[in-house]
């Protein structure tokens, strides 16, 4: 493995195979398992695969490796010195010889002190990484992968773990940095995250009751939080709290009041920063620093004015990290996460990248639109810009004017110009090219950073309103980082654009964001002068090339399914439910006895005294008044024997007299204390109760399993598990699914069947159906044909195997797996007849036939099933056994097509 993130990925894969083993904090397994909706197919409940992989990696670092600093992480993952130095990028002959002579530690010490050595070998990023005194990791995910949702997922799972384990090493507060107002606005997506799809219900409820999200506002003197409180997420742009005076415009008025403005801004930043520093168990997230600072991600080399020696001037992330350094000193900073889009700094790999997900992977996974054949380089000079824009308009209108998203938003084109003069010069040529196709100029929208509020509102509407009329956007210094326009299919870079801040790269890739159900690729139009710049910035930022992107194809597809029948009548059946109960008292139980626990009393609270003070310069800041922490005397409530016995009896369902006798016997040696009525009573410390409870369980944990038969209403579909929206007064229910592109031919809508009207009436309770195999799709077509050609009483023919999430359906049979855990399984089809009877159909491969038949025979003989597929079939067969008048279960076998012998049961049920 040549990179840190590659070696770490292998470890995380092994941890996943071990089912997220974590003996100290097992709830993490529950959380990560919950993220997977269908283990058989790998379908995730909410997160995308890149986000989930990053979340897994984060928790592996936190719980398995105990949140190591980067130098310690390298030592763990690369125990051999040769492998470690190669992973760190210390491969130059001079460095290799130096390590051989003096050792790796000596070289790492020199890394921090020798500027000439660092500059000569390009080790700026490694020095920055190894200089940090706290754990700091980079999650490098390309645009469109969902870094904001990933950060929200980390925060939600951290808070949930902190609530589950109050004494654990978990984050209780989070600060999210955004480097500018545009990206700060994009981070408002945090408020819309459906956390109930990230956390199991039992963990979500306390999280939702505790979670507080705060966005800092211009002009606020402080952050509206309770000092020292927990479960806060504060989102701010860097300028509002970082340790640095802001830049003031050089005008006469600003010069007159420069000192006052600087001092006021610095004082406000300090107040906000001190409020954040009061928060315990803090995590810091730095978002999108790579695009904001461009080439100056870490800083730049400059000559020292006195010595002439090169020195490294902090910039970019370094400025943010100076603020984080302050927080690390003032509070217990647990971890810092840098969510960026690049693992490189001027083509140097950043050595603290723990996850890397590139543009090519995004295209392959269907997160980004394909660019295959879509990069058009027009070999025209800047003086031929008029010819270029006409060619771009002609090409776009021909290939994209009929294209629209599922919500009706038409395909749009963004043309990027270096300045307003160029845009205004070329606008007539653009309007003429559109008129040649019969398209009026009302489809144009020209936007720059000086545009009116009305124009800016129209520009924002293009991204969120499918009915927005503008389809061709003429942009100057607009429409790059933070602008997410799903209907943008093409970008054109007209004349040579500025190379600073990765502007060319940002402009060219704006159209790559994918949306579900879209099949049209993206297109990028370039001049020769911009092509070279784009190639360089792709290499520096993503380590890829135009040729590689042009050849990349999608391997996964995202679709949006629509729930047409949200209120299907439930399936009313009997089910057997396992219940654990205490064994009946045999009358010969050994008397309960207690030993007085030696549990120490909890420590008293720590008190600090602070006060706001006004400094000589006019700043206002918090100042600590006491010399050190004051530890108050611990206070432990004392319980009398009756109260303690009653509380234990309530928790453990034991007779109070028995508990009272055991408590008196154990605590009588400790003496008594008079109560308010001067009656002597035993004194039992409240903090002993947990230890006493363990003693009860050790002596009385006699349980047995029993099965109860209950009547249940099984919901075939649950509308509340889908995303809901109101459109024209109608409720619309949708969900996003993802599957391998090779399975796209198995995705069917009603219009894809031979009997579309019947299919919509009788089947397709949601659309489309995402089948796993050709025989499943064949079963639907064959059954619809049977219904079309014969009189019948069938009310519904529904494919149920595509919905496996407990939030979307209750049709889930339970079986005990080889691992000793209970698993759920959803059958493929349900047919409902007008008389209330149901046929549950499974379509299985021929190769599974021996196992299923053998386990069905074992079930008939009263023996347990032995194979996984047999256990699934037997679980559904038990439904039939309990409900012979309401339900029948049938398995159909197939190789490449359904076998005829399996069709008779279905035909008989339909013709009835």
N, C-alpha and C positions, 0 to 999 in steps of 0.2 A: 504494500500500500504506500503510495507516494504522498498522500495528503491526509491531514487529520480527519476530515469528514468521511473519507473512504474507510479508514480503519475503524472509526466510530460506528459507521453503518453496519459493519459486520457484527459488532458487539450487540447492537440494537436488534438485528435480525435474530440472533441467538436468544436474546431476552424475550422477544415476541414468541419464539417457539416454546420457551419455558413459561409462557402465559403470564408474563410480567411478574415473575416471582419477586415478592418483597415482603418478607416475614414481619418486619417492623411496622409497615404501613400498608396492609393488604387492600385498603380501599382504592389504591391506584389501579389495581387490576379491575375492579368494578367499573371505574371511570373509563378506562381504555377499552374494556370489553363493550361497554355501552355505546361507544363511538361506532362500532361495527354493527350494521343493521342485519346483514346476512352473512355469517361466517363462510357459508358454502361458496358464495360468489365473490366475497370481498366487498360487497356494496356497503358504503359508509352511510351512516345516518344523516350527517350534516356536512362534515368537513370534506374537503377534497383530499385526494391521496397524498399530495405534497404537504398539505397542512398537517395531516395526521402523522406522517412520517416525521415531520419536525417536532410535533408534540411528543411523540414517543421518544425521540432523541433527547429532548429537553428533560423529560422525567427520568430517563436513564442516567443522565448527568447528575440530576438532583438527588436521586434516591439510591442508585446502585453505586455510583462513584462519589457520592457525598459532595457534590458541587465543587469540583476542584478548580483551582486557578489553572490557567493555560499551561504554565511550565510543569505543573504536577500532572496534568492530563497527558502531555507528551511523554512524561516518564512512565505513566501507566500503560499507554497504548503502544509505546515503542521502547521496550525495556533494553533492547540492544543499542549501544551508542551509535553504531553505523546507521541503523534504520532511523534513529531519532534525528541525527544531523541531516540526513537526506530529506526527512519530512519537514524539517525546519528550513530547508533551502540552503543549508551550509555546504554547498557542493564545490565551490571554487577551489582550485588546487592549493592556493595559499592557505585557505581556511582549513582544508583537510589536513595539510601538513601541520598547521598550528595545533589542531586538536590532537594529532598523533603525538606531538611533543609535549604539550602543556595540559591537555585534557579539555573536555567540552565545557566544564564549568568556568575555566579561565577565559575561554572565548566568549561565553555568555556575559561575564563580568565586563569584558572589553566592549561588548555591544552597547552597554549603557554609558560609557565614558569617552569613547573614541569616535568623534564625528567623522574624521577622514576615513576611518575603517568602514563605518556604516555607509557613507556615501559611495565609496569605491565599489562596494559589493552589493549596493541596492538593498540594504537591510532595514530600511525605515519602518516598514510594517512589523517586522519581527521585533525590533526594539520597542515599539509602542506596545505590542502584545505582552512582552515579558516585563514591562515596567509597572504594570498595574498590580495593586495590592489586594484586589478583590476579584471574584470570579466574573468574567465578562466574555460573552460568546456572541458570535455573529451568525444569524440565520439568514443566509443569502438565497432569497427566492426571487425569481424574475417577475416582472410586471404581470399582473393578472392572476398570480398564484394565491392572492388573498392574505397579504401580510397583516392587515388590520384585524381580520377575523382570527388569524393565528394568535396575535397578541391577546385578543379578548379571550381566546380559549385557554391560553396559559394562565391568565389572571383568574378566570372562573375556576379552573381546576385547582390552582393554588389556594384560593379562598375556601373552596370546598374542603380541601385537605386540612386547612388550618382550623376550620370549624369542627371537622371530624376528630382531629388530634390537637387540642388546644395547646399542648406542651411540645408539639413537634416543631421541626425546623422549617416552618412554612411561611410564605409571604402573606402578610395581612394588609399591605398597602402597596399601591403601584403608581408610579409617575411615568407618564408617556410624553416624551419630547417630540415635537414636530418642528422642523426647521423653517417653516414659513406658514403664512395664513392659508395658502391654497391647500397644503397638505393637512393643516389643522382642520380645515373644513371637511376633507375626505375622511378624517378620523372620526367624524360624527357617526360613521357606520357602527362604531362600538355600541351606541345606544340602541341599535336595532337588532343586535345579535339575539337569536332565540336560544337563550342559555338552557332552556328546558330540553333542547336537543343535544346539548353537550354534557349535561349532568343527569344521572339517574334521579328519579323523582324524590327519593328520600334525602339526597344531597342537595337537590335544587331548591327545595323549600326553605331551608335555613339560609342558603346563599342569597336567594331573592329577597329575603327579609333583611339582610345585612348589607347588601351591595349598594354603594353610593358612587355615582359618576358625576364628576365636576369638570366643566370646561372653563378655563380662565377667560375673562373678558377684558377688553381694552378699558382702561380707566379704573378698574377695581384695584383698591389699594392693597388688598390682601386676598388670600384664597379662602372662600367660604367653607371652611372645614372646622371641626372641633379638634383643637390641638391635642395630640397624643392619642387620637381615636384610631379605630381599625376599620378595615374593609372599605377604604376609599380608593378610587381611581381618579387621578388628576391628569387631565389632558391639557397641555400648554405648548405654545410655540417657544422655542429656545430663548428668544430675546427677552421674554417676560421674567425669566428667573436666573439666567446665566450670570456668572461673575464677570461682567464686562460692561463698560459704559457703551450705550448705543451710539450709532453714528447719527449726527445731526446735520441737516442740509446747510450748506454754506451760503446763507442769505444774510442780508443786513440785520433783519429781525432776529434770526437765529444766533448771529454773532453777539448781538446785544444781550440776549438772555441765555447764551450757551451754557454758562456755568450753572445757572439756576435749573435749566432743563436737565442737564447731565446729573446734577445732584438729586433732583426729584426722581428721575428714572432709576438711578442706582439705588436710592432708598426704597422705592417700591419693589425693585427686584430682590433686595435683601429681605424685606418683610415677607415676600412670597416664599423665598428660599428657606427662611427660618421656620415658616409654618410647615413646609414640607419636611424639614429636618426633625420636626417634633414627632413625626409619624414612625412608629416602631415597625420592625420586620418589613423593610422597604425593598421593593424591586424597581429598577429603572429600565424603561424601554425607550430606545432612541430610534426613531422611525425615519427612513428615507434619507439618511445623511449622504448617501452616495450620489444621488442626483443633484441635490442642492449645492454640494461643494465641488462636484465634477473632479477635475484633476487635483484639486487641493483637498483631497479627502482627509489627509493627515496634516499637511502643512507643506512648506517649501524651503529649499536651501537658499540662504542669503549669506553674503560676506559680512563678517564682523567689521564694523567701521574702524575699530582700533587695531585689531590683530590681523585683519585680512583673511582670517581662517573661515571656512564655511561653517555656518551654524544653522540649525534646523528651527524655523519659525513655526510655531503652532498655528494651525488653521483647521477649518472643517470639524471633524469629529473631535480633534484635540480640544477645541474650545468647549464643546459639550462635555467632554470628559473632565475638564477642569472643574466644572460644576458638580459632576458626579463624584470626583475626588473629595470635594467639600462634604457632600452628603455621606460619603463613606466614613468620614471622620466624625460626623456629628450624630449619626444614628447607626443602627445595625443594618447595614446594606447587605442583603442576602445574595443578590445576583443582578447583573446588568445584561440586557439583551439588546443587541443592535440588529434590527430588522432592516436589511438592505437588499439591493437587487444585484449586487456584484461581489464576487469573491476576490477581486483584483484591485490593486492600487498601482496605476501606471505599469500594468502588465505583471506586477509582482503579486503572487498569491498572498492574500491576507491570511496570516497563520492562526487566527482564532476563529476561522469559519468551521462550524460544527455541522452545518447542513447546507448543501448547495443544490439548487434546482434551477436549471438554466432555461433559456428560450427554447432550445431544441426539445427539451423534455416537456415544456409547456405545450408546444405544438403537438408532440406525440400523444400527450394525455388528453388532448381536446380542451385544454384550458385556454389556449391561444388559437387563433385562426391559422389555417395553413397558408404558407407563402409560396407553395410549389408553383413555379412558373409565373409568379406574381411580381417579381422584381424587374421593373422596366427601366432600363438605363437609356436615356435619350442622349445620344452623342451630339449635343448642341452646346455652343458656347453661351456665355451670359448675354451676349448681344442678340441671341436668337430666342429669347424668352417668350416672345409673342408666338412663335411657331410651337414652342414647347407647350404652352398652356392650351393652345388649340388642339394639339395632339392628345393631351391629357383629357380634355373635355370630351372629345370624340370617342376615345377609348372607354371612358367611364360611362358615358350615356349608352353606348352600345352594349356593354357587358353588365352594368349594374343598375341602370335606371329601373328595370322591372323588379329588382330584388327588394325584398322587405322582410323584416323580422316577423315572428309569429304575432306580436302585439300590433302589427300594422306599421311600425316605424320604417320609413323607406331608407334605403342605403344612402349614405352621405359621403361626401368628398371634402377633405380639408387641404387647402393649398397654403403653404407656409412661405412667407416673404421676408427678406432681410430687413425691410423698413417700409414705412408708409408710402414714401415716394414711389418705390417700385410697385407696390400694390396698386396705387392709383393710376400709375402709368399703364399697367397691364389689364386693369379692369375692363376697359372697352373691348379688348380682344377676347376676354372671357365671356362677356355678354354677347358678343357677336357669334362666338362658337355655340353658345346655348341657343340663340335665336335660330341658328341654322338647323337645329333639331326641333324647332317649334316650342322651345322652353323660354319663358319670360324671365326678366331680371329679378322678379319677386322671390325667386328661389335662392338668390344670393344673400349672404350676410357678411359684411366686412366688420371685423372686430380687432381692436388693439388695446393696449393697456391704458389708453386715454379715452376710450369710448364712453358714451353716456351710460347712465344707469339703465335706461330702457334697452339700449343695445346689449348691455351685459346680461340683462334678464332674458332677452331673446336667445342669447348664446347659451345660457344655462338651461333654458327650456329645451334646446336641441338634444341635450344629453338625457333628459328625464321625461319629455313629453313626446309620445309617439306621433301626435298630430301636429307637431311643430312644422311650419311650412318650409323652412330653409334647408336646402340639401347641399349647397355648395358654399363652403365657408372660406373666407379670405382672411388669414390670420397673420398678425404681426405681434410677436412676443406674447402669444396666448396659445392655449390648447396643448400644453405639454404635461409635465408632472402634475398629478392630481386631477386631471380632466378625464373622466371616464364616460365615454359616449358609446354605448353598445352598438348603435346603428352606424358607426363610422367604419366604412369598409376600405377606404383608400386614402392615401396621403401623397401629396406631391410637394417636393422641395424645389422651389423656383429660385433660380440664381443661387449664388454661393451664400450660405448662411453662416452665422457666427459659429465658431468652433468651441467657444467656452461653455462650461457647465453641461457638456454632452448634449447641446441643444439639437444637433442634427439627429443624434440617436433617439432622443426623446420625441422629436417630431415624426420621424420615420416609423416608429413603432407604436404610435397612438392607436392605429387601426387594428392592432393584433388581438385585442381582448375578444374572447369568444363568448357567445351566448348560446343557451340550449336550443336545439333544433335547427341551428344554422348549418347549411352545407356549403355556402359560398365562401371561397378563399378571400384573403386580403390581397391588396395590391399596393405597391409602393413605386412612385415615379421619381426618378433621380436624374439630375444632370451629372455630367462626368465630374465636375468639380466637387459636387456633394458626395459622389460615390466614394472617392478616396477618403474623405473625412468620416463617412459612415463606416467604412471598412476598419479604419483605425479605432474608432470609438467602440465598435462591436468587439474587437480584439481586446481592447483595454478593459472593457466593462464586463463582457460575458465570456471572453475566451473563445469566441466563435467567429464565423465569417458569413458573408452574404451567400456564398456557394453552399455552405452547410445548411443554412436556413432554407434556401431554395429547394434543397433536396429532401427536407424533413417532411414526413407525412404523419397524420394523426393515427394513433393506435387505439384511442378511446373516443367515445361519442357521448355527449350529454344531451338528454332530452327532457322536456317538460311534459309530464302527464297531467291530464285534466280529469277530474272526478265528475262524471255526468250524473251519477245516481248516488247522492250522498246519504240517502235515507232508506237503504235497502232493509226490508224486514229481517230481523235476526233469525238465526237458526236456533230453535228451542230444543235442547237436548239434556240428558242426564250426563253428568261427569263424575268420576271418582276423584276425590281430593284427599291427598295425604295430610294427616294431622298428627302432630307430636303431642302426646299427653303424658302426665305423670302416672306411673303405675299405681294401681289401687293399693291402699295400705293393707299389708298382710297381717298387721297386728304384732309382728315380731321384730319390728325395726329397732335397731340400737338407739338408745336415748341420745338426743342431740347434745353435744358438748362444745364449749368454746374455749379457746386459749386467747388471752388478752394480746392483741396485735402490738408489735413494736413499731408500728408506722409512725414516723416523726410528724409533728405538727407542721402544717404549711407555713412557709416563711412569711413575714409581714411585708406590707407594701413598701416600695421605695418612693420617697417624696423628694422632689426638687423644687426649689423656689426661684421663680423668674419674675422679671418686671420690665415693662417697656421704659426705655430711657432715651433722652434726647442728647445727641452728641454735640460737640462744639461746632461741627460742620453743618449741623441742622438735620442730620440723618436721625431716623427713628429705628431703633433696633431692640431686640430682646436681650437682656443681660441677666446672667445667673447671679443670684445674691448669696446663696449658701456656698460653703467651701467644698462640700461633697454630698453624696447621696445620704439621706437619712433613712435608716431602716426602722420602721415602726415595729413595736412589739406585736408578735403574732397573736391573733385572737381566734380561739377555737370554741365554737358553741358546745356546751355540755348538755346532754340529754339525760332525762331520767329513764329508768329501766322500762317503764310502761311505754313511753314515746318511742324508744329505740325498738322495742319488741313489735309495736304496731307497724312501724315503717318497714321492718324486715318481713313481717307477715304479709303485708300488702304486696311486696315485690316477689315473694317466693311462695305464696299460697300455702303457708303453713299455719297451724294453730298458734294463736298468740300466747296461750298459757305455756306451751312447750318452749317457745322462744324466751319467754319471761323467766322461766326456771333456769334455762341455760345461761342467760345473762347474769342472773343473780349469783349463780354458782361461780362464774368466772370473775366477776367484778367485786364480789363482796370483800375480797382481800384488800381492795383499794380504799376501803372506808366509805363513809357517807358524808353528805353535806346537807344542812337544813335548807328546805325550800322556803317560799314566802310565808307559808303557814307554820314555819318552825318544825316541820316534820322531816325526819331524816330520810334521805333517798340516795340511791346510787348515782354516781356521776360517770356517764359514758361519753367520751369525746366523739363528736359527730364525724370526724375524719376517720374513725375506726370502722364505720359502717361498711365501706367497700371491702375491707379485709375480712370482716365477719361474714359478708355475703359469700365470699369465696369459700370459707369454711363450711357454710351451709351447702353449697353446691357439691363440695367434695364428699359430704356425708349423705346427701339426699338426692343426688342427680340420678334418679331411677326413672327413666322414660321409656315409652313404647310407641310404636307406630300404629296408627289405625286409619282405615280408609272409610270415608263417608261418601254416600251418593247424594248429590245435590242437583237441582234443576238450574240450568244456566241459560241465559240468552246470549248466544255467540254472535257478535257483530261481524258480518262479513267485511264491512268497511266502516271506518271511523273518520268522519269528516274533520273532527277536531285535530287529527294528526297531519292534515294537509295545510299548506299555506292558504290563507283566505284573503280575498280582496272583493270590494264592491265595484262592479263595472256597470254603469247605466242602470243602477238599482238592482242588479242581479248579483247573487253570491257566486263567486268563482273560486273553486278549490283546485290547487295545483301542487305538484311536488316535482323535485328534480331527481333524475336518475342518471347513472353513468354505467356504461358497459363497453366491452371490447368492440372495436370497429368491425371485427370479423363477424360479430353477431348482429350487425345492423340489418341484414336481410330478414332476421327473425323478429324485428320490431314491426308490429302490424297495427294499422288503424282500420276502422270499419270500412273505409273506402277501398282498402286493399283486398277485401273479400269479394266473392262472387255474388253475395247477397247483402249489399251494404245496408239497405233499409231494414231488413230483418236483423242484421247484426247489431245495428244501433238500438233497435227495439228490445231485443231479447238478450243481447250480450253487451260487451264493452261498457261495463259499469264505470270503468275509467279508460282513458284512451291516450296513447296506444298501449297495447299489450306487449310486454318485453319477454318473449319466450326464450327458454334455455336451449331448446332443441327443435329440429325440423319436425319430428313426430308430434310434439306438442302443438305446433302450428297446424299440422295436418289434422289433428283431432278436432280443432275448432272448425276448420273448413268442412270436414266430413260431417260433423254433427249439425252445422248450419244447413248443409245440403239436405240432411235427413229431415230437419224441421221444415225446410222449404217445400219438400215434396210429399210430406205425409201430414194428415191431421194429428194434432197433439195437444197436450195440456201443459206444456212446458212454459213456465213463467220466466225462467232465467237460466242462462248458460254462461257462467262466469269463470274467467281464468283468474284463479286466486294465488297461484304460485309466485306471481311477480311481486306481491306485497307480503313482506315478512316482518316489517316493523310492528312491534306491539302497539305503537301509537296509531297505526293505520288499520289494524285488523285484530280481532280476537280469535280468528280461525288458526289456532296454533296447538298442535298436539304435543304432549310432553313425553320424553323418553329418557331413560337413564343410560348415559354413555359409558364407554370403557374407562373414562377418567373418574367415574363415580359421581359426576355432576349431572344435574338435570338440564336437558337441552330441549329446544322447541323446534317444531317442524310444521311447515305449511303445505297442504296438499295442492295439486295442480288445478283441478277443476271442481266446481260444484254445480249440479243441475237441480233445479227446484221445479216440482210439479204442482199443479193447482190444488191437489189434495193434501199438500203440506209435506209430502215425502221428498227426500233428498238423495241424490246419488253423488258420492264423493269419488272422484276418479284421479288416479295417479298414472302418469305415463313414464315407464321405466325402460332402461336399456336391457336388452336380452341378457347381457353378461351378469346382471343382478338377479336374474330369475332363480338360479339355484339357491342362493342365500335366502331370498324372500320366501320361496316355497318351503324350504326347510324350517325356517323360523315360524311360519304360519302353522306348520304341522306340530311343532313344539308347543305353540300356544294352544292348539286344540287339545293337546295331551296334558295341558296344565303345567308345562315347563317354560322357563324363561327363554327369550330369544338370545342368540349368541352373536349376531352380526349387526353392524350399524344400520344397514338398509332394512334388515329384518326388524330391528327395534322400531324404526319409523313406521313400518307397515303394521306391526302389532299394536302400536299406540293408537292408530286410526281404526284398526279392527276392534279394539276395545270400545270405541264409540258405538260401533254397530252392535256389539254384544249388549250394551246397555240400552240401546234405542232401536230395537228391531222393527218397530212399527213406523219409525220416522226417518231412518237413515240406513243406507247401504254403502259399503266401501268396496271399490273395485280397482284392481291394478291391471293396466294394459301394458303389454310388452311390445318392443319394437327394436329393429336394427336400424335400417335407414328409413323404414316406413312401418306403419302400424300393422300388426298381424290381424288377419280377419277373425281368428277365433276369439279375440278379445272384444270384438264389436257387438257380439250378440247380446251381452248383458246390457249395454248402453241402448241398443235398439229396443229391447224388450221394455226397458224402463220408460223410454220416450213414447212408445206405442201403447204401453200400459195396460 
